[in-house]
Amino acid sequence: MVRPRLILLLLLAIFFVLNISCTDSGDVITNPWLVPFRERHGSAVSRSQMRAMVRLARFYQDAGMQAEYHHSLTTGVELYAGDIGVTFELLNVLIDGINAGRASLTRRKAELTGLGIDPESITIDFVPEPGLPDAAGEALTGYIESLTELETLYEEAYRILSSACGQIPYNPELYYRTAHLQFLRAEEDGDRDKYKDAINYLKRSIASDSSHLESYHLLATSYERLGDSDRSLRFWRLFEVIYEIAPQTVGQGFITPQREAMHEEALERITELEAETGL
């Protein structure tokens, strides 16, 4: 009698397990490693995946495989951009590429100018006319390629930075770097919207750290680029105020040679704008 009762209990247990397993597909818990994109950045899973990709990036870096290092680091930050150290590491890689791209573009511009072609009239979608001399055709093609590569780097850096800004709140250096990138892009193409975007990030930087001198400097300069002398003067004056009072609370190490040079520029601009605006 014991054996049949045991068999019956086993059958009931199997039935119970099968019944629980065959639930509606909507009730099934998804694989935790397949985190939906919109939920990635807040998940512990994404942080774990990011760390794994960073370890892989270190391996590539030690092996001198720069492209693979860049790709792995980018993948890690795309999974989770909330680690400020890793995000800035990738940003430094991108900035190195941007600086190289800007240098290449400068050489290409000089080459076009030497051939009597105005580089400012050439855009990414420019199509060289057929029948151009070989030297001019090659110079134009090279310039457009450099322009396209630089814009791709700018876009990648901005995507990484803007994503990080959404995940790491109240970090003035992060806001400043994002703003500085947009300012550089605006200096390249004259896009007023990029100056305005830079201003928005700079205001967030100052709201996070009211003594962030570089942000006041770039704010004043950005407003000058937009032709808003009143606001520019206001932020140059604020720069002067912060420069004078911050060392009392932060310490004398606050004043660096770079900030001294920025201060001299601020004093010059204050004098000039006061004369211009009468304020």
Sequence and secondary structure as in RCSB ss.txt:
>XXXX:A:sequence
MVRPRLILLLLLAIFFVLNISCTDSGDVITNPWLVPFRERHGSAVSRSQMRAMVRLARFYQDAGMQAEYHHSLTT
GVELYAGDIGVTFELLNVLIDGINAGRASLTRRKAELTGLGIDPESITIDFVPEPGLPDAAGEALTGYIESLTEL
ETLYEEAYRILSSACGQIPYNPELYYRTAHLQFLRAEEDGDRDKYKDAINYLKRSIASDSSHLESYHLLATSYER
LGDSDRSLRFWRLFEVIYEIAPQTVGQGFITPQREAMHEEALERITELEAETGL
>XXXX:A:secstr
 HHHHHHHHHHHHHHHHHHHHT  GGGS   TTS  HHHHTT HHHHHHHHHHHHHHHHHHHTT HHHHHHHHHH
HHHH    HHHHHHHHHHHHHHHHHHHHHHHHHHHHHHHTT  GGG  TT    TT  HHHHHHHHHHHHHHHHH
HHHHHHHHHHHHHHHHHSTT HHHHHHHHHHHHHHHHHH  HHHHHHHHHHHHHHHHH TT HHHHHHHHHHHHH
TT HHHHHHHHHHHHHHHHHHHHHH GGG  HHHHHHHHHHHHHHHHHHHHH  
